[in-house]
Amino acid sequence: MLPWAGVLGFLLLLILLRVRVWVPSSSGAQLVCKPSALAAYLESQCQALKGLCEASWPWRALPSLQTLASLMGPLDSRVHFVRTYLQLSDEGLVALDWAVGPAQQERRQTSSTCSTPVLLLVPNSFGKVTRNISKLCHVALLHGYRPVVFNRRGQNGCPLSTTTLQPYGDPADLREAIQYICSRCPGALLFAVGESTGAGLLFSYLGECGSSSHLTAAGCISPIFHPRGWFEAGCPWLWQQLLLMSQKMWLSR
């Protein structure tokens, strides 16, 4: 597994390389991208890339174990969040959780003229801040970024003020959230990372907005590259039941 201190840098490098997908190979992992001097350098010099597929057999054969471990694992205790609610054009609410370190907990408000680069994180469909997201927030803070987590309507404690939930891949709410972030942090570079099904939302936003997305670079962790086939084949029973129970809990509140 890549060390967390290098994840953020690798995400940005992979965007520059126009990476399409990581696929397993007999020698470890294969970087699929357009030929370039940078790609050749990474393959020859970065030893971490060669160890991506050296995990034990159960982790490689049963990816659901990795997902469950991520969902159930402890969060990084060094990261805390300050929440901002954003009212959308249809009076719905989404929540933006700004990550802060222990030394920043007392500074609840940040100057609107701040030029610190912002890292927007889009979590999975459970809406839960996973261990991966919290660790990535910690690494981003160490590297001088301002991480912020996007919470969909009704998720992660965000009130459901309308009868509308966000459909899978509908970027309307994310578009308004990014516009707010740009107005709050004018002049700041904006980066984005999507995790699992949250990557589908990020893909959709990039596809609709194109060059007007306001994003300097974006990366996806464990995305679903063929969501149509995934939906047509049917969600695995375990994840279907977990998602159903979590949605019932959101609506019951």
N, C-alpha and C positions, 0 to 999 in steps of 0.2 A: 504494500500500500504506500502511496506517495506520502511523505511527511507533510503535515499540515502547513508548515512554514513555507512550503513551495507550491501549495495548491493554487493560491491566488495568482502567482506569477505564471504558472503553467496555463491557467485558463486564458490569460491574455495572450500568451504566445500561441496557443492553439487557434485562437480566433484569427490572428495574423496569418497563420498557415492555412486557413480555411479548412480546418479539419472536419471530416464528415462523420467518422465513427472509429471507435476502437474495436478491433476484432482479435480474438485469440489466435495465436499461431504456435507452431511447435517450439519456437525459440523464445516464447514469452508473449510479448504484445507487439502489434504492428501499427505503425502510425500511417494512416491513410490520408494523404493530402497531395496538393500539387507539388511537383519537384521544385526544390529551391535549395540554396546554400544553407539556409537556416534549418530546414528539415533534415538535411544530411548531417549537419553539426549536432542536432539534438539526438539523432539516432546513434551517432558514434560516441558522443561524450556523456550523455545523461544515462548513467547506469540504472537509475531508478525506473526508467521506462522498461528495462528488460526484466524487472522483477514483478511487474503488475500481475502476471498469471502464475506466480509461485505460491499462491495461497493454498492451504490444505484442501483436499478433495471435497469435503462437504460444503465448503464455502463456494467452490466453483460450480458444483453440481446442483446445489440447492440455493439459488439466489434469494429465495424467500427468507432464509435464515439471516442474510445480510440486512434485508429490509426490516425484519422484526427487531434485530439487534439495534438498528438505528433508531427505530421508533420507541423502544423501551429503555434504551440506554440513558444514563444520567447526563444532564446538561452541564455545560462548562460553568462552574460556580464563579468564575472570574468575570462573567458577562452579565449585565443587568440591562433592563429595557425601560425606556421612557415612552409611553404611548401617546400618539396623536390620532384623534378621530377626524376623518375627512368626510364631509357630507357631499354626496354626489348630486348630479343634475336631477335625478329622479327622487331625491330625498333619501336614498339609501345611504348606509354607512359602511365604510371600510376603515381599518385601523392600520396605522404605520407605527411599528415598534422600533425606536431608535436605540441601538446598542451603545452602552456606555461601560467603561471600565470602573473599577472601584474608586479611582481618583477623580472620576467625572460625575459621580452620582449626585453631588450637590449642585452641579450646573445643569439645571433642568432646561433652560432655554439656550438656544444657540443663535448667534447672530445671523441675520438673513444675508449678510454680505460675505459669509464664510466661503472661502474658495477651496476648502478641503475636499478631495474627491469623495464621491458618495458611491457606496456599493449597495445596490438594491437586491434583496434576496426574496425569491418567490418559492415558498415551501410547497410540499405535495398536497394532494387533494384532502388529506386528513386535516390540513390546516395547523398541524402541530409543529412547533419548533423542535426539530430533532437535534440529537447530539452533533450530527454533522454540521447543521446550520449554526449552532451555538459556537462550535469550535472555529468555524470559518469566520464568524463575527469577531472572535478573539484574535485570530490571525490578522484580520483586516484592521482592527484597532492598533495592533502592534506596528503595522506598516503605514499608519497614518491615514487610513480611510475612515469614513463615517458610515458604518453599516446600518441599514434599515430593512426591516422585514415587512413584507406586504401581507396583510391578513384579509382574506375575502369576507364577504358579508356573512354574518352569523358564525364565523369561525374564530377559535382561540379567544373566546370571551367577547368578541365584537357583537354588539346588539343587532338583531335582525329587525330593522325598522320598516321594511316593506315586505310585500308578499313575493318578492323576486329573489331567487338565489342566482348565483353566477353560473351559467352553463359552462361545460368544459370547453376551453379554448376561446371563450368570448373575451376579447381584450378591452372592452369598453371601460370597465372599472380600473384596470391597470393603466390605461391611457390617461385617465383623469388623475390618478395617483402620481404618475410621472410628471404630468404638467404641474401639479402642486409642488413636487420636490424641486423642479426646475425654478419655480417662482420663489421658493423658500431659500434655495441655495444658488442664486444666479452666478454664473461664471465658473461653477464647480463642474468638473468632469464627472459623468455619470456612467457607472458600470453596472451590469446586472448578471445574476446567476440564478438559474432555475434548477430545482431538485425534483427528480422523478416526474410525476404528472404535472408539477409546476413548470417543468420545462416546456410542456405543450402550450401552456398559456404564454410563455415568453416567445416561443416559436411563432405563435399566432400573431402576437403584437408586432414582432419584427417583420412578418410577412405583410401585414396590412399597412404599417407605417413606413417601412423602407428607410430611406435616407432622412426622413423627418422624425425618426424615433427618439432623438435626443441622446442616444446611447453611444458612448465612445467604443465600447466593446461589450460582448456578452458571452457567457459560457453556460453549458448545461451539464449537470451531474446525473448520470443514469437516466437519460431521457427515453421516452417511447418514440421510436423513429417512425413507426407505422401505426398510429392510433386507430385508423379506420379498421385495419385488420384485427387489432386487439379488441375493439368493441364488437365487431362482427363475430369473432370467435367466442366471445363471452368472457367476462371477467372471471378469473379463478375463484372457486367457491369461497375460499378463505377470505380473500380480499373483498369479495362482494358482501359477505356477512359483516366484516369489520366496518366497511364503509356505510352499510345500511344502519348498523347500530349507532355509529357516530352521528350520522345525519338525523336519526330519530332523537338523539340526545340534544342536538342543536335546536331542533324544532320544538321539542318539549319545553325548553327554557323560554 
